[in-house]
Amino acid sequence: MDIKTETSTTSLMSEINLEKLHKMAADLALPARFIVRLLNGALVFITNLLARILGCSLVRHHFHLALSGLVLFGPVLSFWVPKYSIFSNRNHYLYRKFLLSSWGWTFILSGSFIFLFSFSARRSILLSLRHVSRIAAVGALWWGCRRLLYLLENAAGTCYEPVAQDGQPLLLLHEDQTKASCLKTGMVWRGYEVSEDILILCLCCLLLIEEMSVFGPYLAQVKPLHRSPGAPLRVIFLLCVFLLALWMFLLLCLLAHFPQFPSQQLGGALGYLGWRGLYQGWYRLKPNWGCPGLPGVGLLTNINSDKQSE
């Protein structure tokens, strides 16, 4: 009898403990759900606002002009920026971790956004991969520009060794030296240069604007259908916007703190020409496996009609 009583008491206590645990879980789940809904509402509001701004015709059609003005007149800011600012140090964290790998960051985030956006719009892997190939083409262009600039700089420049003779500083010419080997040995390199940092930053900014500008029309198209993009797509879009702001900030820092005329302007011009040749030239052809097409073409009906009218 005592054993049965003890067993029943133990089972009763376990049931009471389970009820307490369920009640505590329910009490904790209510504020957690409220926080999740609040964060999701903030995410939807911010992404909708940014998508509307980036998708407006003023930004899409005139951003390249604003970027060109920044590259041309940005070095004038060097007269007003403080010389001992933390951003005047080329070893700053932003320069080392983001500027040197700017194309890698752009490729990963923009490629992820394009794939998720294309797949959510049409549910087709092949169509999504075709749109992602735009980023691969820009990567090939960037690699080709680097190789070409490397060859041109080595062909147009010369290497000198500073020497002193009779108290007069002289420069001794060294032939058959590349820029990298010349600077590695502590000698002086003289020649024409093109800023690769400005080139890739301008190209990445123009690329991000082109790819993200279709998100606003997509939201407007799916709104009457009571469909909304998932949180992953919105988060990736928000990260791309943050990356665009970071590249613009780094571009402004380089122009203001490290002005190099006309090296930076040549880099900006090459970045602009690369964007012009791809997004305003090749990508405007009829979409097929030889041409990935413009952003949004084949995905949104209103985007297709707009591109054809243009």
N, C-alpha and C positions, 0 to 999 in steps of 0.2 A: 504493500500500500504506500509506503514511504517513497519507494522508487517511482511509482506511477505519479505520485504528487510532485515529486522533484522534476520529473520529465515534463509534466504539463506546465509547471512553473517556468521551466527553461524555454519551452516553446512559446509561452505567452510573452516572456521578456523579449525573445527574438522578434516576435511580431510587432511588439511595441517599438523596438529599436528600428525596424524596417519602416514603420509608419513615420517615425521621427525623421529618418533619413529622407524619405520621399517628401515630407513636408519641407525640410530644409532645402532640398533640391528645387522644389517648386518656388520657394521664396527667393532663391538665388537666380533662378531662370528668368523671373519677371524683370528685374533691372537689367540683366544681361541682354534680354531681347530688346528692351528699350534702347540700350546703348548701341546695339547692332543696327536697329532701325534708324537711330539718329545719325550714325556714321554713314549708313547707306544713303540717307536723304541728303547729307552734306556732299557725298561723292557725286550723286546724281545732279545736284544743283551746280556744283563747281564745274563738272565736265560739260554739262549742257551750256553753261555760260561761255566757257573757253571754246567749245566747238562752234558756237554761234559767232564768236569774235574771229576765230581763224578761218571760218567758212564764208565770211562776208566778202563781197567783191573788192572792197577797198584794200583789204589785206592781201588777198590772193593775187591781185593784178598790180599792186604797187609796192609790195614788200621788197622786191629786188631793187627798186629805186632807192628806198630808204637804206638798204644795206650798202648800195654803191656810194651814197652820200656819206655814210659812216666811215667807209674805208678811205674815201678821198679826204675828208676833213677831220677824221678822228685824231691824226697826229697833232693837230692844233691844240688839243687838250693837254699836251705835254707841258705847255707854258703855265698851266694852273694846277696840275696834280702835284701833291707833295712828293718830294724826291725820296723821302725815307718811309714811304708807305710799305705795308707788308706785301702788297702786290707788285712792288718794284723789284722784288727778289725772284729771280728765275728759278730758284730752288723751292719756291712755295709749293705747298701740298697740291693745290689745284693744277698747277702747271705740270707737276711730276706725275700725278695719278690720272688726270683727265685729259690734259692737252696732248700728251704723248700717245694716248690711246683713244683719241677722239673718234676715229673711224670705227674702232671696235665697239664702243658704246653706242654709236649711231646705228651700226649694222644690227646689233642685237635687239635694241629696243624698237627701232623702226621696222625691222623684219618681223618681230613678234606681233607688232600692231597690225601690219599689213596682212599677215597670215590669219590672225584671229578675226579681223574685220571682214576679210574676203570669205572666210569659212562661215561666219555667222550670217552673211548676206545671202550666200548661194549654196552652202553645204557641199561644196565640191573641192576635193583635194587638188585636182589638176588645175582648176582655175585659180586656186589660192597660190599654188606654186608658180604659176605663170605671172601673177602679180608680184610675188616675192622676187622674181628674176630681175625686176627693175633695180633692186638694191644690189644684186650681183653685178649688173652692168655698171652701176656707179662705182662699185669696188674695183672692177677691172679698169675703169677710166682712171681712178686714183692711182692704182699701181702703175699704169702706163705713164701717167704724168710724172710720178716720182722717178721712174727709170729715165725718161726723156730729160728731165731737169738735171739728173745726175750726170748724164753724158754731156749736156750742154755746158754745165758749170765747169766740168773738167776740161772741156775743149776750149772754152773762152777764158779761163783763168790761168794764172801763173803762180808759181811758188818761189818765195824769196827767203833767204836766210840773212837775218840782220847780223852784220859784222862791223867792227870798228877798226879803222885804219888811219893812223896819224891823228887820233882824237876825233875823227869825223865818222858819224854813223853812215854805213853803206848797206845796200841790199844786194846779196849775191844770188843770182838767178839759178834755180834748180829746175831742169827740164825733166820730163817724164815722171812727174809727181802728180798724184791725184789730190783732191782737196782733203780727203780723210787722212791720207798718209802724211801730207804736209803739216796739217794741224796737230797730228799725233806726235810728231817729232819736235814740236815747239817752234816751227817756222811760220812765216807770214804768207797768207794767201790773198792775192789781189785778183778780182774779177767780178763779173756780173752775177748777181744772185736773185733768186725768186723765193719769196717767203712761202715755204710749204705750210707753215702753221696757219697763215691767213687763207691760203688756198683751200685747205681742208675744212676750216671753220666756215667759210662762206658757202662751200659746197654742201656741207651738212645742214646749215641753216636753211638753205633753199630747198633741199630735199625734204626736210621735216615739214616745212610749210606746205609743200605740194602734197605730201602723203596725208597730213592731218586735216587738210582743208575739206575733205570729203566726209568727215565724220558728222559735221553739222547737217548737211543735206540728208545723210542717212538717218539721223535722229528725227528730222522733220518728216521723212517718208514713213518710218515705222510708227510714229506717234498715233495716226488715225487707226492703225491696226491694233493698238493697245499692246504693242510689243516694245520691249526695252532691252538694250544690250546688257549682257551680264556684267557683274562686277569685275571679272578679270580684264575684259576689254576696256572698261573705263579706267581701271588702274594703270594699264599699259599706256593708254592715251595720256593720262595725267603725268606719267613718268616721261613721256616724249615731250610734253610741254615744258616740264622742268628742265629737260636736257636742252631744249631750244633756248630757254632763258639762260642756262649756264654757258652755252656756246656764245651767245651774244655778249654776255658779261666778260668772258675771256677774250673775245675779239676786241672789246672796248679797252680792256686792260693792256693788251699787247700794243694797240695803236697809241694809247696815251702814255704808257710807261717805257716802251721800247720802240720808238718811231724809227723806221728805216725806209726812207724814200729813195728810189721808187720801188724797192724790193717788195714791200707789202702791197703796194698798189698793183704791181704786176701779178702777184699771187691772187689778189681779189679778182682781177680781170680774168685770169685763167679759170678760177672757180665759177665765175659768171658765165663764161663761154661754155664750160662743161655742162652746166645746168641748161643753158640755152640750146645746146646741141641735142641733149637727151629729151628733156621735158617739153621743149618748144619745137623740136624737130622730129627725131626718130619715134618717140612715143606717141606722136599724133597720127602715125600711120595706122592702117587697119589692123586691129589686134589679131595676132596669130602666134604660132610658136616661134616665129622669127621676129616678132615685135610684141612686147608685153602690154602695150597700150598705156593710156593715161590712168592715173588713180581713179577708181570708181567706174570705169568703163566696163560694161558687162556685168556690173553688180547692182547698180541703181538705175532705174528708168529715167529719173529726172536728170541724173548726171550724164547719161548717154545723150539725151536730147540737147542739153546745154553744150556739150563738147562738139556735137555735130553742128550746132548753130554758130559756134565760134569759128 
